[in-house]
């Protein structure tokens, strides 16, 4: 029986136990890079149950590069907090220094992955440690470890956006419970996903995280009152909330209001601020299963008279209208969102393959109607 990765959902976080390797060639270090991505990281992966961090790391290098390594020493332990693809991560990252057993391996400048399905998508290459500050290296704290690398270090790396604690508590305790009145497709799970995606996108921009968090938290709150105009109702509900006057001035509340009003991709209107643009992008799915669940759930909530076949047909028509070649959600990209670009390609492939689309929709329909 295959051993499971130590990666579990704990509350709202995904708890990951990972390992990474520092493998040096003079003043260079080996890095892992997904082709087309701007991010670089050290090679490694998740630890499996019953496995030591050293065993896990040597196994990962063997699987990914088909190369044997020797252990040298422990380097660092990083407690890492971040958002990726709309999910909050609490990651424990143990890093060790290794070396290749075969000295001839060092002659190469770069290496293809050993796994056939990753060829052309992933590469391993040497980079100068002194130039590492010029790279988008993940996690950021690893730059310090690589440049100093004199003794074992314990680091807490928190890349979570700073949001005022009193504001966050108010929204969690007083605003979030109101989403119980909405259906599943616009419920609290969706809202939290939008918040996390917005925070992730916002890293590239100079924004006030309190404003963005509040706009995302309120953006669908009026859905149960008037679905067709929910962005207007939601904006009005936010603006009428006098408690928010403790956190924002009149101009800031106006920015939040406009961002909520502008967030619907179907409006075809360009948002008036960076907050509206980020919210519009964050409100888009980046998970295929989530698209099917929300689409089928919406049909079951609002078109109860339709049978299974008709619900699947409605979901398909919605996918084509929104995500097809001329779909309204494909022409409203106002900020960079590579996760959405990848999602869009995958969904369009499904739209072109009706048999696979219907199969997936049928599985989700059965799951939601059990």
Buried (B, 14 or more C-beta within 10 A) or exposed (E): EEEEBBBEEEEEBBBBBBBBBBBBBEEBBBBBBEEEEEEBBBBBBBBBEEBEBBBBBBBBBEEBBEBEBEBBEBBBBBBBBBBBBBBBBBBBBBBBBBBBEEEEBBEEEEBBBBEEEBEEEBBBBBBEBEEBEEBEBBBEBBBBBBEEBEEEBEBEBEBBBEBBEEBBEBBEEEBBEBBEEBBBBBBBBBBBBBBBBBBBBBEEEEBBBBBBBBBBBBBBBBBBBEBEEBBBBBBBBBBEBEEBEEBBEEEBBBBBBBBBBBBBBEBEEEBBBBBBBBBBBBBBBBBBEBBBBBBBBBBBBEEEEBEEEEBBBBBBEBBBEBBBEEBBBBEBBBBEBEBBEEBBEEBBEBBEEEEEBBEBBBEBBEEBEE
